[in-house]
Amino acid sequence: MLSGNRLVESQITDLTAKKVKLFDKYIDKYKNHVVMRLVTCGNNFISGEHCFAYSKDIKREDAFFVLEKISQIVSKEEKLRGTISATLIKDFYINRLPKEKTLEENKFIEFTVEPDMRIDIPDNLQDVNDYIALFAKKYRNRAKHIFKDGASVIKKDLSVEEVKSYNKQIYSLYENVFNKAKFKLVKLAPDYFYEMKKGFADTFFVSGYFLENKLVAFDSGYYLSDDTLEAHCIGIDYEVNKEHELYQNILYHFIELAIRNKKKHLNLGRTASEIKSTVGAKAHELVCYIKPQNTISKVILNPFITFLQPTEWIPRNPFKEE
């Protein structure tokens, strides 16, 4: 028999699981509807610390204090009052959080999300083959099979005109991936990739993957000035994904681009953490903060946060042991 405390804990666990299951069904049923209206401080399209920039002369604790005060002002703006469900501040790396709990002390709730997966590119590499040479035999062979399966797929860096020409197909492939997402914070506009390429031709890239002259996948990203390549959105034709290892080849293409452009870091973002770890990505833990603004958000906040909790996965290390 369970003791009194263990019985209560078991009942709470069962109740929480049922709430999360119901919320999961609710999200799925209303996947094309607005579930919560959020004011977001941060980048909705990229993982990592993009919620604010501040002078190096300001302490991080002071920056968090100012951030909380600004969030109050925004949430009380006349046009937003009564129309938003919650204020969301995303994302912070756990190892960079200040000791003072400024946000928590002002009714923000901290919760963990999927980690940011990042590769630190080793020095003195010429190409992706040099990178794979650092792998243990098992993972080198795995990479060779991935390349072999994708050998008939032609990769091409798309110009502004080509992105415009393939815009409809690119967006359709993007929607394939978007529709599989567990939680959809925001959806890109149909002409997003063309407008980004047109506006940032030198720093934003879109690569097309062609099979028998048909676009079957694409990847996109940013060449940032701080020695970083930021992987962005991808799109995949799932009918040919497994046979030609499109997703895995996309990961290696990001690595190839980072090496070719002399970048020291490659940010692969969250999701698919275990697969990304098989190509050398390491997890950098992230937390977010959310503050309910109305009765509805207070009711659904706990199952909402639980729904967003990271799924369990096994980190892999493809590199040779030293």
JODAVEN-V946050 format. One record per backbone hydrogen bond with DSSP energy under -0.5 kcal/mol. CO is the residue of the C=O (numbers start at 1). NH is the residue of the N-H. Records with the same first field share a line. If there is no record, write none. Layout:
BEGIN
CO=NH + NH
END
This chain:
BEGIN
3=7
4=8
5=9
6=10
7=11
8=12
9=13
10=14
11=15
12=16
13=17
14=18
15=19
16=20
17=21
18=22
19=23
20=24
21=25
22=26
23=27
24=28
25=29
26=30
28=31
30=33
33=35
36=38
37=85 + 86
38=40
39=88
40=42
41=90
42=44
48=50
55=58
59=63
60=64
61=65
62=66
63=67
64=68
65=69
66=70
67=71
68=72
69=73
70=74
71=75
72=76
74=77
77=80 + 81
80=83 + 84
85=293 + 294
86=39 + 88
87=291
88=41 + 90
89=289
92=287
93=96
94=97
100=102
101=105
102=106
103=106 + 108
104=107
108=110
109=290
111=288
113=286
115=117
116=118 + 284
117=268 + 269
118=282
119=121 + 266
122=125
127=130 + 131
128=132
129=133
131=134
132=135
134=320
136=139 + 140
137=141
138=142
139=143
140=144
141=145
142=146
143=147
144=148
145=149
146=150
148=151
150=153
152=154
153=155
154=210
156=158 + 208
159=163
160=164
161=165
162=166
164=167
166=170
167=171
168=172
169=173
170=174
171=175
172=176
173=177 + 236
174=178
175=179
177=180 + 181
178=181
183=185
189=192
191=195
192=196
193=197
194=198
195=199
196=200
200=203 + 204
203=223
205=221
206=158
207=219
208=156 + 210
209=216 + 217
210=154
211=214
214=211 + 216
216=237
217=209
218=235
219=207
220=232
221=205
222=224 + 230
224=227 + 228
227=264 + 265
228=224 + 230
229=231 + 267
230=222
233=220
235=218
236=238
237=240 + 241
238=242
240=244
241=245 + 246
242=245
245=249
246=250
247=251
248=252
249=253
250=254
251=255
252=256
253=257
254=258
255=259
256=260
257=261
258=263
259=262
264=121
265=229
266=119 + 268
267=231
269=117
272=276
273=277
274=278
275=278
276=279 + 281
277=280 + 318
282=118
283=285
284=116
285=94
286=113
287=92
288=111
289=89
290=109
291=87
294=298
295=299
296=300
297=301
300=304
301=305
302=306
303=307
304=308
306=309
313=315
318=136
END
